[in-house]
C-alpha cells in the first residue's frame, strides 16, 4: 500500500487510470489497492474526489467496452482465449455462463466484485446478444458501485490507512516475500498439475472414435459443453448433455463394458481431460477425452463430405 500511495502522489490520476484499465483488459494487476489509495489521498486533500471517481470509471468502462465488442464480433473464441490463460481453464467458461444464466443482466452489476468474472462478463454479454443500451446501463451501474466502494473505503478510513502504511513500511519486504512466494508456488503447482494430467490421460482421436462406431462398439458420448455452446454448435448425435460435476457424481451409472468418450470445446480439451482423470481414478478404465473436441469432430465430418446435422436430427439419450 505504501508504494501504491507514493505512485499516486507522484502521478495522480494517470496511475489510477492505467491500473484500472490494466485490470479490466485482463492483466494481473489488482486495481482495488489503487482505488483505496486514491480514496485515502482524496481524504487528505491530495487528490480531487470527483476526478478520482471519474477517472476510474472511464478506465473501467473503456476496458470493458473493448471486450464487449470482441465478444459481439468474435463470439465464443474470445471466451476460450480468456479461459486459456486462466489458472482454472476447465471450469472458466462453464462458471461464467451458469452465473449469467442464473442472474441474467444483473450479472453485470455484480461482476466487478467477483474474482474471475470481471473480465469475462463483458465479452459474454456481447456473445449472448445483450443490446448496447442494456449493457451500458447495467455495466455502468456495476462499475460505479465498484469504483465507489473502493475509493469510498479509502476515503472513510483515511486515518487508519495512514497507520497501515506506516506498518507496511516496516513489514513491507517480509510481507512481499510471503505473498510473492505463496502466489508463485500456487501458480507453479497448478501449471505442473495441469501438465501432468494432460500427459497421463490418453486422448482418443476423432478417426479412432469413428472407427469404433463403424466396428459396432457403440461408444457412449458425453457433451460437457455449457448450454450456450450447445446452442451455437450441434453436438455428436446421441450424446448425453452433462456437466463435469454431473458426470463425476453419476459415475456409477456409466457403463464399464463400453467406451465412454467425453468432449468439450475448451482449450486443450481441459474439461474432458479433467473428467476423464477423475473417472479413471474411480475405476472406469474405458473413459477417453476426444482430442480436439467438437471442433475436431465437425472438421472430420466436413472432410468426409457429410452434411451438418439439423437440430431435428439430433438423437437424445436418457440419462
C-alpha positions as CSV (number, residue, x, y, z in Angstrom):
1,X,0.0,0.0,0.0
2,X,2.9,2.4,0.8
3,X,4.3,2.0,-2.7
4,X,0.8,2.5,-4.2
5,X,0.2,5.7,-2.3
6,X,3.7,7.1,-3.4
7,X,2.9,6.3,-7.0
8,X,-0.5,8.1,-6.8
9,X,1.0,11.1,-5.1
10,X,3.6,11.5,-7.8
11,X,1.5,10.7,-10.9
12,X,-2.1,11.2,-9.6
13,X,-5.0,10.2,-11.9
14,X,-2.7,8.9,-14.6
15,X,-1.6,6.0,-12.5
16,X,-5.1,5.3,-11.3
17,X,-6.4,5.3,-14.9
18,X,-3.6,2.9,-16.0
19,X,-4.1,0.5,-13.1
20,X,-7.9,0.2,-13.5
21,X,-7.6,-0.2,-17.3
22,X,-4.9,-2.8,-16.9
23,X,-7.1,-5.0,-14.7
24,X,-10.1,-4.7,-16.9
25,X,-8.2,-5.8,-20.1
26,X,-7.0,-8.9,-18.2
27,X,-3.6,-8.0,-16.9
28,X,-2.7,-9.4,-13.5
29,X,-2.7,-6.0,-11.8
30,X,-5.2,-5.6,-9.0
31,X,-6.9,-2.2,-9.2
32,X,-8.5,-2.3,-5.7
33,X,-5.4,-1.1,-3.8
34,X,-5.1,1.8,-6.2
35,X,-8.8,2.7,-5.7
36,X,-8.4,2.5,-1.9
37,X,-5.2,4.6,-2.0
38,X,-6.9,7.2,-4.2
39,X,-9.7,7.4,-1.7
40,X,-7.1,7.9,1.1
41,X,-5.4,10.7,-0.9
42,X,-8.8,12.3,-1.6
43,X,-9.5,12.2,2.2
44,X,-6.3,14.2,2.9
45,X,-7.0,16.6,0.1
46,X,-4.1,15.4,-2.1
47,X,-6.4,14.2,-4.9
48,X,-9.8,15.6,-6.0
49,X,-12.5,13.1,-5.2
50,X,-14.7,13.6,-8.2
51,X,-11.7,13.4,-10.5
52,X,-10.6,10.1,-8.9
53,X,-14.0,8.5,-9.3
54,X,-14.5,9.8,-12.9
55,X,-11.0,8.6,-14.0
56,X,-11.5,5.1,-12.6
57,X,-15.0,4.8,-14.0
58,X,-13.9,5.9,-17.5
59,X,-10.9,3.5,-17.4
60,X,-13.0,0.5,-16.4
61,X,-15.7,1.2,-19.0
62,X,-13.1,1.6,-21.7
63,X,-11.6,-1.8,-21.0
64,X,-15.0,-3.4,-20.7
65,X,-16.1,-1.9,-24.0
66,X,-13.2,-3.5,-25.8
67,X,-14.2,-7.0,-24.5
68,X,-17.9,-6.4,-25.2
69,X,-17.2,-5.6,-28.8
70,X,-14.8,-8.5,-29.2
71,X,-17.5,-10.9,-27.7
72,X,-20.1,-9.4,-30.0
73,X,-18.0,-9.7,-33.1
74,X,-15.8,-12.8,-32.5
75,X,-18.1,-14.9,-30.4
76,X,-17.1,-17.8,-28.2
77,X,-13.5,-17.8,-29.4
78,X,-12.9,-14.8,-27.1
79,X,-14.1,-16.7,-24.0
80,X,-11.9,-19.6,-25.0
81,X,-8.9,-17.4,-25.3
82,X,-9.6,-15.8,-21.9
83,X,-10.0,-19.1,-20.2
84,X,-6.9,-20.5,-21.8
85,X,-4.8,-18.0,-19.8
86,X,-6.7,-18.7,-16.7
87,X,-5.4,-20.9,-13.9
88,X,-8.7,-22.8,-14.0
89,X,-9.5,-23.3,-17.7
90,X,-11.6,-26.3,-17.0
91,X,-14.5,-24.5,-15.4
92,X,-13.9,-21.0,-16.6
93,X,-16.5,-20.8,-19.3
94,X,-19.0,-23.1,-17.6
95,X,-19.0,-21.0,-14.3
96,X,-19.5,-17.7,-16.1
97,X,-22.3,-18.9,-18.3
98,X,-24.1,-20.6,-15.4
99,X,-23.7,-17.4,-13.4
100,X,-25.1,-15.3,-16.3
101,X,-28.0,-17.7,-16.9
102,X,-28.9,-17.6,-13.2
103,X,-28.8,-13.8,-12.7
104,X,-29.3,-12.5,-16.2
105,X,-28.4,-9.0,-17.0
106,X,-27.9,-8.3,-13.3
107,X,-24.7,-10.3,-13.5
108,X,-23.0,-7.2,-14.9
109,X,-23.8,-5.3,-11.7
110,X,-22.2,-7.9,-9.6
111,X,-19.4,-8.9,-11.9
112,X,-16.8,-6.4,-10.7
113,X,-17.0,-7.8,-7.2
114,X,-16.4,-11.5,-8.2
115,X,-12.8,-12.5,-9.0
116,X,-12.5,-14.1,-12.4
117,X,-15.9,-12.8,-13.7
118,X,-15.0,-9.1,-14.0
119,X,-13.0,-9.5,-17.3
120,X,-15.2,-12.4,-18.7
121,X,-18.6,-10.8,-18.1
122,X,-18.4,-8.0,-20.8
123,X,-17.5,-10.4,-23.7
124,X,-20.1,-12.8,-22.5
125,X,-22.7,-10.0,-22.6
126,X,-21.7,-9.5,-26.3
127,X,-21.9,-13.2,-27.1
128,X,-25.4,-13.6,-25.7
129,X,-26.6,-10.6,-27.7
130,X,-27.2,-8.1,-24.9
131,X,-28.2,-4.8,-26.5
132,X,-25.8,-1.9,-26.2
133,X,-28.2,0.3,-24.1
134,X,-28.8,-2.6,-21.6
135,X,-25.1,-3.4,-21.4
136,X,-24.1,0.2,-20.8
137,X,-26.8,0.7,-18.2
138,X,-26.1,-2.4,-16.1
139,X,-22.3,-2.5,-16.6
140,X,-22.1,1.3,-15.9
141,X,-24.1,0.8,-12.6
142,X,-21.8,-2.1,-11.6
143,X,-18.7,-0.1,-12.4
144,X,-19.9,2.9,-10.5
145,X,-20.6,0.8,-7.4
146,X,-17.3,-1.0,-7.6
147,X,-15.3,2.2,-8.0
148,X,-17.3,4.0,-5.4
149,X,-16.9,1.2,-2.8
150,X,-13.1,1.1,-3.3
151,X,-12.5,4.8,-3.3
152,X,-15.1,5.3,-0.5
153,X,-13.3,2.7,1.6
154,X,-10.1,4.6,1.4
155,X,-11.8,8.0,1.9
156,X,-13.6,6.9,5.1
157,X,-10.7,5.1,6.7
158,X,-8.0,7.6,5.8
159,X,-6.6,7.8,9.3
160,X,-6.4,4.0,9.7
161,X,-4.8,3.7,6.3
162,X,-2.1,6.1,7.4
163,X,-1.3,3.7,10.3
164,X,-1.4,0.8,7.9
165,X,1.0,2.5,5.6
166,X,3.4,3.1,8.4
167,X,3.2,-0.5,9.5
168,X,3.7,-1.7,5.9
169,X,6.9,0.4,5.7
170,X,8.4,-1.9,8.3
171,X,6.8,-5.2,7.3
172,X,6.8,-4.5,3.5
173,X,9.8,-6.6,2.4
174,X,8.8,-9.6,4.6
175,X,5.1,-9.5,3.5
176,X,6.1,-9.0,-0.1
177,X,8.2,-12.2,0.0
178,X,5.5,-14.1,1.7
179,X,2.8,-13.0,-0.8
180,X,5.0,-13.4,-3.9
181,X,6.2,-16.8,-2.7
182,X,2.7,-18.1,-2.0
183,X,1.3,-16.9,-5.3
184,X,4.3,-18.2,-7.2
185,X,4.1,-21.6,-5.5
186,X,0.4,-21.8,-6.3
187,X,0.9,-20.9,-9.9
188,X,3.7,-23.4,-10.3
189,X,1.6,-26.1,-8.7
190,X,-1.4,-25.5,-11.0
191,X,0.8,-25.5,-14.1
192,X,2.5,-28.7,-13.2
193,X,-0.8,-30.4,-12.2
194,X,-2.4,-29.5,-15.5
195,X,0.7,-30.6,-17.4
196,X,0.8,-33.9,-15.6
197,X,-2.8,-34.7,-16.0
198,X,-2.7,-33.8,-19.7
199,X,0.3,-36.1,-20.2
200,X,-1.1,-39.1,-18.3
201,X,-4.6,-39.2,-19.8
202,X,-4.6,-40.7,-23.3
203,X,-6.9,-39.0,-25.8
204,X,-9.0,-40.7,-28.5
205,X,-8.8,-39.1,-31.9
206,X,-12.0,-38.5,-33.9
207,X,-10.9,-41.0,-36.5
208,X,-10.4,-43.6,-33.8
209,X,-13.8,-42.8,-32.3
210,X,-15.5,-43.2,-35.8
211,X,-13.7,-46.5,-36.4
212,X,-15.1,-47.8,-33.1
213,X,-18.6,-46.8,-34.2
214,X,-18.1,-48.4,-37.6
215,X,-17.0,-51.6,-35.9
216,X,-20.2,-51.8,-33.8
217,X,-18.6,-50.9,-30.5
218,X,-21.4,-48.4,-29.7
219,X,-19.4,-45.9,-27.5
220,X,-21.2,-43.5,-25.3
221,X,-20.6,-39.8,-26.0
222,X,-20.9,-37.2,-23.3
223,X,-21.1,-33.5,-24.2
224,X,-19.5,-31.4,-21.4
225,X,-20.1,-28.0,-23.1
226,X,-22.2,-25.4,-21.3
227,X,-25.8,-24.9,-22.6
228,X,-24.9,-21.7,-24.6
229,X,-22.2,-23.5,-26.5
230,X,-24.5,-26.4,-27.4
231,X,-27.0,-23.9,-29.0
232,X,-24.3,-22.5,-31.2
233,X,-22.7,-25.7,-32.4
234,X,-24.5,-29.0,-32.6
235,X,-23.0,-31.9,-30.7
236,X,-22.4,-35.5,-31.7
237,X,-25.7,-37.4,-32.3
238,X,-26.7,-39.4,-29.3
239,X,-24.6,-37.5,-26.8
240,X,-25.6,-37.1,-23.2
241,X,-25.5,-33.4,-22.1
242,X,-23.9,-33.3,-18.6
243,X,-21.5,-31.0,-16.7
244,X,-18.2,-32.2,-15.3
245,X,-19.7,-32.3,-11.8
246,X,-22.7,-34.3,-13.0
247,X,-20.5,-36.9,-14.8
248,X,-18.4,-37.4,-11.7
249,X,-21.3,-37.5,-9.3
250,X,-23.1,-40.1,-11.5
251,X,-20.1,-42.2,-12.3
252,X,-21.8,-45.4,-11.0
253,X,-24.4,-45.1,-13.8
254,X,-21.7,-45.1,-16.6
255,X,-21.1,-48.4,-18.4
256,X,-17.9,-50.4,-17.6
257,X,-18.2,-52.5,-20.7
258,X,-18.3,-49.7,-23.3
259,X,-16.1,-46.8,-24.3
260,X,-17.2,-43.5,-22.8
261,X,-16.0,-40.6,-24.8
262,X,-16.1,-37.1,-23.3
263,X,-15.8,-34.0,-25.4
264,X,-15.9,-30.2,-24.9
265,X,-14.9,-27.0,-26.7
266,X,-12.4,-25.7,-24.2
267,X,-8.7,-25.1,-24.8
268,X,-6.5,-28.3,-24.7
269,X,-9.7,-30.4,-24.0
270,X,-9.4,-29.2,-20.4
271,X,-12.9,-30.2,-19.2
272,X,-12.9,-33.7,-20.8
273,X,-9.3,-34.4,-19.6
274,X,-10.2,-33.4,-16.1
275,X,-13.4,-35.5,-16.0
276,X,-11.6,-38.5,-17.6
277,X,-8.9,-38.3,-15.0
278,X,-11.4,-38.3,-12.1
279,X,-13.4,-41.2,-13.7
280,X,-10.3,-43.3,-14.2
281,X,-9.3,-42.8,-10.6
282,X,-12.8,-44.2,-9.8
283,X,-12.1,-47.4,-11.7
284,X,-13.6,-46.6,-15.2
285,X,-10.7,-47.6,-17.5
286,X,-12.6,-47.1,-20.8
287,X,-13.1,-43.4,-20.5
288,X,-11.5,-41.2,-23.1
289,X,-11.3,-37.4,-23.8
290,X,-11.9,-36.7,-27.5
291,X,-8.8,-35.0,-28.9
292,X,-9.8,-31.6,-30.4
293,X,-13.3,-31.7,-29.0
294,X,-16.4,-30.9,-31.0
295,X,-14.4,-28.7,-33.5
296,X,-12.3,-31.7,-34.5
297,X,-15.4,-33.8,-34.9
298,X,-17.0,-31.4,-37.3
299,X,-13.8,-30.9,-39.1
300,X,-13.5,-34.6,-39.9
301,X,-17.2,-34.6,-40.9
302,X,-16.6,-31.8,-43.3
303,X,-13.7,-33.6,-44.9
304,X,-15.8,-36.7,-45.3
305,X,-18.4,-34.6,-47.2
306,X,-21.2,-35.2,-44.6
307,X,-23.9,-32.6,-44.2
308,X,-24.3,-30.7,-41.0
309,X,-27.0,-32.1,-38.7
310,X,-30.0,-30.0,-38.1
311,X,-31.5,-29.8,-34.5
312,X,-34.4,-32.0,-35.5
313,X,-31.9,-34.8,-36.5
314,X,-30.3,-34.9,-33.1
315,X,-30.6,-38.1,-31.1
316,X,-31.2,-37.9,-27.4
317,X,-30.3,-40.5,-24.9
318,X,-31.9,-40.6,-21.5
319,X,-29.5,-40.2,-18.6
